[in-house]
Amino acid sequence: MSQIAFLFPGQGSQAAGMGKALAEKYPVAKAIFEQADDALDFAISQLCFEGPDDQLRLTQNTQPALLTVSVAACAVLAELGYHPTVVAGHSLGEYSALVAAGSLEFADAVRLVRNRGKYMQEAVPAGVGAMAAILNPPLDQLDTILTAAAQGEVVSAANFNSPGQMVIAGHAGAVARACEALKAAGAKRTVPLPVSAPFHCALMQPAQQRLLADLEATHFADLRVPLINNIAAIEVNHGVNARQGLYLQVPGAVRWTDSMRALAARGITKAVEVGVGAVLCGLMRQIEPNVKMAKFGDPADLDKLHELLG
């Protein structure tokens, strides 16, 4: 049997209407949305299916909504007979991956990410922080440029998404200075991101400390299938290490490029993006083009999924 990776997307893929067709067609998916509503004591399912977008974009809503869609899609895949041999998730997606791997109970995960989003939103006042995507960054000069741009503020790498794309985060002024310096050093383009807080940088340390108590109060079982942890790009099999990874990732940089290379080194040749959108499919084409991918977050995706997995 060929090895299959299930990959779970993070924040940014959300859109009103997500998961609705899954819930309408598959009772097992509908049951996941009902569990989320019960766990959170409000109708996250309605927010997923109908919006409004301004509420869906609030980080404390976005995170449990995306997790719920991913877990619902994963439940459908299991019902169809598709199971991963290894999992990984981009930032928030690591929670979905740990549910899929049997380490986290779904109700615990959805409550954790609801709080995670709230703590991250409250860690930095609106307008103080910023994030920017950097296309074709001069990686050999990155540390020097970011150190010079900081000028007593925070700016650092937040995501290494592919060989040609990364994200920086920190104080708004420092991010702006870094963008100018990176362009001068040869970056193809810098793109400010419409985010509500500067994720994956030192400004998130207050959120990290608040989340710690929640993580410590939550049971993490040993994993049924291994996880490639996104903060260190290493294999995780034990619950204690899974919990530590979620703690470290709040202010830490997501090493997605290294994580996908670690998957390929394990012999993975097929992967499924489980949840909303196809961002991870696009990144995989840039990182490991020999790994073939399909997405699954809607019944319309089934034909290409069957074509990939047989």
N, C-alpha and C positions, 0 to 999 in steps of 0.2 A: 504494500500500500504506500502511495507517495505521501510525503510529508506536506502538510498544508498549514500555513500560518494564518491566523485571524488577526487583523490589525484594526484598531479602534481609533476613530478620529477625535480631535480635541475641539476646543472652542473656536468659533469662526464659521463652522459649517451649518449653523442653525438657520431654519427658515420656517415660517408658518406653513402648516400643512404636513410637516414631517411626521411620519409614522402612521398617518391616518389610514392610508390604503392597507398597510400591514394589519392594523387592528381590525379593519372591516373584513378582511379576507381570512385571517387566521385567529381562531379563538385563543391560541397560546400567546399570541402577541397582545391581544386585548387584555388578557389576564395580567400581563406585566404592567400595562398602563394602569389597571385598577389597583395593583399592588402599590405602585408609585403614589397614586392619589391617597391611598390609605396611609402610607408611611409618612407622607408630608402633610396630611390633613388639609390639602387643598387640591384643586383639579389641575395638576400639571398636564394631564392628558388633553384637556381643553385648550391649554396654552400652546401645546405642540400642534394640535390639529387646526386651530383657528387663529392663533395669535391673541392680541395684537402684537405687531413686531416690536413696538417700543418696550413692552413688558417682557417679551421673549429675549430681548437684547440685554436685559439686566443680568449681570453675572450670576447672581444668586438663583435666577430662574434658568438661565442658559445651561448651566452645568448639570443640574438634575434632568433637564429636558433632553439634552444630548445623550446622557447616560441611559435614560429610559428607552430611547429609540434604539440605541445600540444593543441593549440587552434584549429588547423585544425581537429585533432582527436575528440575534444569536439564537434565541429560543426557537424561531422558525427554522433556522438552519439545522438545529439539532433534530427537530421533528422531520426534516427532509433527509436526515441521515448523514449530514455533514458535520464533522467534528475536527477541531484543530489538534495539531501535534505540538504547536508552540503558539504563544500569543504575545502581542505587544500593543501598547497604546501611546498615542501622542499626548503628553501632558495629562489633561483630564481623562483622556482615553485609557490611561493605565488602570483607572478604577473599573471601567467596563471590562478590560482584559482580565482583571483579577476576579470579577464575577464569573466570567467565562471559564476561568481556570479552577473555579471551585474554592477559592481562598476567601472571598467575601460574599456574604449573603446580600442579595439585591436590596432588601429594605435598609440594611445598614449602609450600603454604598450610596444609596440615593439621599439618605439623611446626611452622610458625611459630605457629599459634594454640594448639597444645599448650604451647609455651614461654610465649607471651603470658599464658595463663591461670595458669601456674605463677608467673611473675614478679609478676603482679598480686596473686595470693593471698599471696605472701610479702612484698609491699611494706609491708603494715600488719599488726601483730599483731591477732589475733582480739579483737573487742570495742572496739578503739580507734576504728574508723571506723563511719560509718553513712550511709544514703541514705534519702531520703523523697520521695514524690511529692506535688506541690502542685496541687490542683485550683482552677482560676480564680485564678491568682496575680495579685497587684497588680504587674504588670510595670513600671509607671512608678516604683514605689518599691523595686524589687528590689535594685538595687545598694546603696542606702542601708541597707536592712534587713540584708542579708548582711554588709556591712562592720561594722555595729554589733554583730551577733550573734557575730562571730568572736572578739572579746576575746583576740586573740593566737593563736587557733587557726585552722584552715582550715575554711571553708564557702563553697561556690560553686555556681553552676549547673552541672549535669552533663548534662542533656538538655532541649532545648526540643522536646518531642514533638508538641505541637499548640497552637493558640491558648489552649486551656483546660487544658493539662496540662504541667507541667514536673517535673524531678527535681533535687534538690539533694544534694550529697555533701560529706563532710569528717569532721572529728573528731565523735564522737558527741555531746559536750556542745554544740558549736557548732551542729550540725544541730538538736538539740532546741530550743535558744534561737531559732534562725531560724524553726522551725515555729511557735512561740508568737507571735513577732512578725508573721509572715506572716498568721496567723489573725486577729490583732488589727487588721491593716491591711486585712482584707476577703477573704482567701482562703477559699474555700468549705470546704475540707477539707485536712488533711495526713495522709499515710498512710506510716508507717515501712515500708521495704521489707526483705524477708527475704533480704538479700544477704550474701555472705561477706567483702566488702571494699568500700571506698568508691571506686567507679570514676569515671573522668572528673573528677578533681580533682587538685590539686597534690600530694596524698599519693601519687599514682601515679608521680611523677617517678623514683623508683628503678627501677620496672618499665620505664619508658620508656628509661632508659639501658641496662638489660640487654638490652632488645629491639633496640636500635640495631645491635648487632653482628650479630644474626641477620638483620635487614633488609638490612644492607649486604652480607652474604654471599649473598643471594638474588637471582637474576636477575628483573628486572621488564621485560617486553617492552612496547613501545608498545601501546596498547589498540586492539582491532578495532572496538569501539563505545565512545562516550564514557561516562564515569562522572561522576555528580554527587557530588562529594566531600562527606562529611557534616560535616566540621569547618569548611569555609569556604563550603559550598553553591555551589561553582563547578565548571565543567566541567573534567575532567581527561582528557587524551588520551595523555600520555607516561608511560613507565614510571618515570622519575625523580620525577615529580610524584606518581604513585601511591604510591611508597615513602615520600615525605615526608609524605603525608597519613596513612598508617598510623602513622608516628612521632608526629606531632602530636596524633593523636586520643587517645592513652593518657591524658594528663592534661587534655585539652581537652574542652570541651562539645560534644555532638552537636547540630547545628543542623538537626534533621529538618524542622521547619516550613518554614524557608527553603529547604531542599533540595527539598521537594515543590512549593513555589511556583516554584522554578527549573525543575522538570520541566514544570509546567503552562505556564509562559511559553514553553517550546520547542514547544508545541502538542500535548503528550501528552494523549490523552483516554482511554487504556486502559492498565491496568497489572496485573501478576500478582505476588502475593506468593509467592515460591518458597521452599518449605521448611515448617517446622513452624508451625502456628497461623495466626491471622488478625489479629494485633495491628496490623500496618501497614494492613490494610484499614480497620480502625476509625479509625485516625488520619487516613487519607486523607479519610474522610467528614467529619471536622472541619476539615481544612485546605483541600482542594480537592474539594468534592462533585461537581463536573462531571467529574472523572476517575473512570471506572468501573473497578472492580477485581474480580478473582476470586483465589482462593488455589489453589495446587497443591502438595501434599505427600503426597497419597494418591490412589490410583486412584478413590476415591469422589468426588473433586473434578472429575473430567473433564467431566461434563455441564455444569456451570456455566462451566467454562473454555471449552468449545466454544461455549457460548451467547454468551460475551463476545467471543471472538476470531473465531468463524465458521469 
